[in-house]
Amino acid sequence: MSRPALVVLLLASTALAGGRPRYGGVLRVALASPVADPEPLTVDRPETAALAALLAPPLCRLDPQRGVVPTVVDVSRSQPNRVQISLRAGGLRRPSDLADRWSALSQPASLSPYRALLAPLRGEGRGLTASAGTFDVALSYPWPDLERTLCHPALGMPDGGPYTATPPRVSFAFNLASPEGRPFPDRLQLVAADERRATRLFSTRQADLLLGATVDDAQAGGGPGPVPAAPAPALFATYLVYRSAHAGAELRAVLEQSVDPQDLVQRFISAPAVPMTQLLPPALMPAAAAPPAPVAGPAPRAPGRELTLFYDTTLDEHRAVAERIQVRLHDRGYRLSLKPVTRAELGARWVSGDYDLMLRSLLLPPVPAAALALAIELAGRHDLLAVELSTIGAVADANARDARARERAAVLRASLPLLPLYARAPQLSAAPQVQGLRADGFGLPMLDQVFLSQE
């Protein structure tokens, strides 16, 4: 076998250097995370989102070249405000599975901001019923981007993907009943570990894929890897969300002058990552100018004011960012306590509004209007969705509609109670025997599409 070659960035497309795809073998994956939670409604890391798609399939696949590729459902329209969602053969065991999942997601008590993806549906996805395997869905206003939005992993099913797993979810066997057919590898073997151990497993050839970290040539013991093509889009966005009623009206100006997204990315966030100066990542607002700098002069101070910043206890990058924010606010007279909590508690506090500040990450769709909906929801302004989305959805031309969504994102940035920080793409390294690796429209590696060469 040739010495390991690396794909340091997830590629948007990769040539099949190993010849024709072949079935068989075990794909060994090292995940640089002590916790592998494949539930699509709660994952806040791109690497675990890629794993979630193996067990809980999206309703369709968003391909960068071909657009929407039907997998679990077909979507058609009888009129602009009426959509038919038809289950494909083998896609779901029961139509009620989809209705139940969407109904739970769209409830006001849902812990997931992804419920905003269903906002254009009349009743927001609650009370769906199927006739002969087809849902006849009415929209509250025109929403031409619905077809692409339905491909978001959060709207998929809890099971029925290309692989099945049994607790503790470390060995995934291929699923013959998957609507897209069986994947190429017979089995996927997962090891969730800290970054040091996961990197060591890959460097010593005990893993074929490394997710959540990258290694250089010296670590891998091999020569330089192939020249990478364009990297996947950075769509996993992290925001600092705050409650003005708790933290004070002056906090916004303090945050704008104290927290530098570029500084966070350079110091604490592993590549590939980009700072966010706008409400949406550069991949969705590529030509947007940075917002104007705050008015010069002494920044507001709040001597001795005590606030608490909540973050996910499983995310080391959130801890580092929280500590940096703590230092920066201390210089402005704030006493900021840091509170690591479970993902479930973080979601519960977000829903109830029981927080001063919190760090939240979520996967934005590569659709500016739908991404804006998620940012509005995360900011706790569900009341704005119908007003903003109906105005955007009324624009028939896709390019003009995207431009309108970007305009509204630029305007809303200053008023929504959240601060954009950075956006990430998946970290991934692959050994040369892994062939056919490419990303979907969300930037996630399609692990069910890879195959192992005969070497």
N, C-alpha and C positions, 0 to 999 in steps of 0.2 A: 504494500500500500504506500502511496506517496505520502509525504509528510503533510500534516494538517494545513489546510488553507482556510482562510477565514472570510466570512462576510461580516465586516464590522458594522455596517448599517444594513437594516432590512431593505432589500432592493424592491423597487416598484415592479421590476420584471427581471428574470434571470434566465439566461439561455440554458437549455437542457444539454449540458456538456457531457452527460453520461449516456447519451443514446436514448433509446425508446423506454418509456415508463414500464416498470415491472411491478407485479404484485409480490408481497412476501416480506419477511424480515420484521425486526423490532426496531422502532424508532425510539432511541433513548434520549430523553429530554431532561436537562438540568435546569430547574427554575430557581433563580436567585431571589427567593423569598421564603421565609419560614412558614408562610401560610398560603395555601393554594385554595382559593375560594372561587369555584367556577360559576357562581350564580350571576347571571348577566345583569340583574337589577342592582347589584351592590359592588361589582368590581370597579376599582378605581386605579388600576394599573393596566397598561396596554398588553403586557405579557399574559396576565391572567384572563384578560378578555379574549385573547386568541385561544386559550385553552377552553374557555367557556363555550366557544362556538363549536367545539368538538362534541360536546355533550348536549348542549341546548341550541339547536340550529336556528339561525335567523330565518324569517319567512321568505326571504329572497337574498340573492347575492348581488352586491353592488360592485360591478367589475369596472376598473378604470377605463378600459377600452370599449366594452360592449354596453355599459350602463346597467340597467336592472335585468338580472337573469333570474327567472322564476325557479324556485326550488320547492318550497312547501306549499305556496299558494300562487294562483294566477289573479291578477288585478285588471279589471276593465271598468269602463265608465259608460253609463247610459246617458248621462248628462253631467255638466260640470260639477254639480253638487250631489251627485249620487254615484257611489262606487260599489262594484260587486267584487267581493273577495272570495274566490273559489278554491277549495282545498284540492290539491293534486293527489293523485293516487299514491297511497303509502305515506302521505305527509303527516297525518295526525291520526291517532287512534279514535278520537272522538272530537267532533266539532266544538263541543262544549269546553274542551281544554283551552282553546284560544279565547273564547268568550269569558271564561273564568279568570284567565290570566290578565286580560285587559281590564276587566272590571275591578280586580284587586289593585292593579297598578294605578288606575285613575281615581281611586277613592281619595278624598281629602286627607285621610290619615296615612296614605302611602308614604313610606320613608324614602321614596326614590324621586328625584327631580325629573327622571325620564317620563313621568306622567305627562309632561308638557307636549310630548310627541303626539299624544292623542287629543290635544285640545281642539283641533279643527273638527273632530267628529261630533255630531249632535249627541249630547249626553256624555261627551268625552270618553266614549268607549264602554260606558256602563249599559247593561241591559241588552247586549247583542244576542241575537238568536239566529240560527242557521236553518235554511230550508234546502233540503237535498244537498247538503255540503256547501252551500253558498250563503255568505253573509251579504245582505243588501244594506249598505251603510250610507246614511245621509250625513252630509257635511253642513255645519252651521254657516259656512261661507266658502267661497271658492278656495281651493288649496291644491294647485297644480303639482306641488312638490310631494304630495302624499306617497306616490309610488316609490320614490327614492327614500323617503323617511321610513317606510315600512321595513326597509332592509336593516334598520338599526338593530344590533344584537339584543338590546333591552326588550324589544317587542317580540322576540322569538319564543320558542317553547322550552319548557323545563327539561325535556328529554327528547329522544328521537334523533339525535345527531349521528354523525358518521362513526362515533365510538360510544360504547357503554362502559360504565365504570362501577365498581363495587367499593364500599368503604374499605380502607381510608382513601380511596381514589388515587392510587399510585399506579395501577395497571389498567389500561384502557384496551378493550377488545373491539375489533371492528364490528359494525352493526349492519347486517345484511338488509335490514328493513329501512335503512336510511333512504330518504327520497332521492338523493343524488347517487345512490349506489355505494358500494363499499369503498373505503379509501385504499390506497396502495399498500401501506404497511399492514401486516397482520395485527400488530399490537403496538401500542405506545406506552413506554415505561417512563414514569415521571418520578423525579426525585426533587422535592422542595427542600431547599437548604439556604443557609446564609450565603452571601455573595462569595466569600472566600472559598467555601467548600464547593459551591456550584462551579466556580471557575476552575478549581482543581480537578473536578470530575471531567470537565471538558478538555482541559490541557493534557490530562493523562489518558485521553481517548476512551474514557468510560461513559461518555455521552456524545451523541451526534449533534445535538443542538443545545445551545446555551441561551436561555431567555432571561432577560432582566439584568444582563451584564455583557460586557465585551472583553475580549482578551487581545493583547498585542502579539506580534510574531514571536517575541522572546518568550512570553508566557506559554505560547502554544508549542514551542520547540520546532517551528517550521519556518519556511521562507515566506516572502510576502504573498498575500492573498491576491485574488483577482481584483482588477480595478472596478470599484463599485459604480453602478449606474445611479440614476436619480434616487435619493432616499425617499422613504415613505413620508406622507404628510404628517406633521405634528398636530394631532387633533385631540389628544388627551390634555385638557386644559385644567389648570389649578387656579382657584380664586380664593381670595381672602374675603369672607362674607362677614358682615357686621350688622348689629342692630342699633340703629341710631338712638332709639328710645332708651337703650341701656348704656351705650357708650358715649353719648353726647354728640350734638350737632357739629362740633368742631373737629371730630375725629377724622372726617374725610380729608380736610386740608392737611392734617398732620400726617396721615398715611401717604398722601400724594407727594409730600415733601420729604418723607423719611424712608419710604420703602422703594428701592430701585430694582425692578425686575431684572435688568441686565446684571446687576451685582449678584442677585440670587442665582441666576443661571451659571455665571462664571465661577462662583464659589461652591455651590452646593448641589447642583443638578447635573447628573451625568448626561453626556451627549447620547443620542440626538435630542436636543431641547432648544427652544427659542424663547426669548422674553416676549411678553405680551404688553404692548403699549396701548392697544385698543381693546374693546370689549371682546372681540373674537380674535383667534390666532392669525398670524400672517398668512397661513395657507388659505384662509377665508376672506381676508382683507389685505391682499398683497400690495395694493397701491395706496393704502390709507396713510395719511400723514400722522405723525405722532401728535397726541393732544397738546395744546399749548401748555407751556410750563406754568406752574402756579405763580401767582403774583409775588414779586420779590418783597422781602421784608421779613421781620421776625415771625416765625411760625407760631401758631397758637400753642399754649402750654396748659397743662392741667395738673398743677402741682399735687402730687400725692394721690391722684385718681387711680383707683384699683379696678382692673378689668381682668377677665379670664379668656384665654384663647384655647379652644378645643381643637384637637386633631386626632387622626387615626393612629392608634398605638402601634399598628403593624407597618406603618410607612416611615422608614428612616429619613427619607428626604423631607417629609412633612415636619419631623422633629427638628431637623437642621434649619429649615426655613422658619419655623416657629421661634426658635432660639434667636435667630437673626432679627426677627421682628421685635422680639422682647428687648433686645439691646437697643434697637433704633428708637423704640417708643420710650424707653427709660431716659434717653437723652432729652425727651420732650416733656418729662415730668410725670409719665405714666408708670404705675407699678403693675406690670402685666404678669399674671400667673399662667403657667402653661399646664394644660390638663389633657394628657393622653387618655383616650377612651376607646371602647370597642366601636366597630363600624355600626353596629345596631344602635348604640347609645348616641353616636354622632347623628345618625338619621333621625332618631326620636327627638333630640334637642332641636334639630333643624325644623322639623314639622311643628313642634310646639312653640318655637321662638324662644326657648329657654337657653339663651347664650348671649355673650357679648360679641365675641369674634370666633370664627372657626375657619379652618382650611378644608376645602372640598375640591375633589377632582372628578371629572366626568368626561366621557367620550362624546365629542361633538360630531354631528354628521357633516359630511362634506357638502352641505347645502346651507348657504348663509341664513336663509329664513328659519329653517328648523334649528340651527345652532343658536340663533338669537332667541328662539322660544325657550331653549334650555337655560340660557343665561338669565332670562327674565324670571323663570321659575325658580332657579337657584337663589336669586335675590329676594325671593319671597313676595314677588309682585304678580301672582297668578291673575289678579284682576286686570292686568294690562294685556294679557295674551289675546283676548278676542279683539280688542281695539287695534293692536299692532298687526296681528296676523291677518285680519280681514283686509286691512289696507294693502298689505304686501301681496296677499293672494289674489287680489283683484287685478294685478298686473299680469297680462297673459304671456308676454314674451319672457322666456326664461332668463336671458341676459339682463333685461331691464328689471326683472323681478329680483335677481341677485343684487343688482346695483341698488335697488330700493331698500333691500334688507341691510346692506352695508351702510347706507345713509342713516337708517334708523338706529343701527348699532352705534354709530359715531355720536348721534345725538343723545342716546340713552346712557352712554357710558358715565356721564357726569352726575346722573340722577339716581342710578340704581345703587343700592347699598352693598356693593361688592367692589373689590379691586382686582383686576386681572393681574396674574403674576407670570405664569409661564405655561408653555405647552410642550408636550413630549411626544415623540414617536417611539415605537418599540425598540428596545435594545436586544440585539440578537447576534450570535455568532454561529456559523454552521461549518461542519466538517465537509471535506470534498465529496464524500459519498452521498451527501444529501442533495438531491437534484429536484428541479422543478419548483423551487421556492419563489413565491411572489406574494405581493400584498393585494388585498382587496381595496375598495374605494375608501374605506375607513382607515387605511394604513396598517391593518392587522395582517400578520402572516397567515396564509391559508395552509395550515399544517396538514389538512386532510388531502392536499393536492401534491405533496412531495412524495418522492419515492427514493429508494436506496439503490445505488449503483451496485454492480456485482463485485466490485473490488472488496 
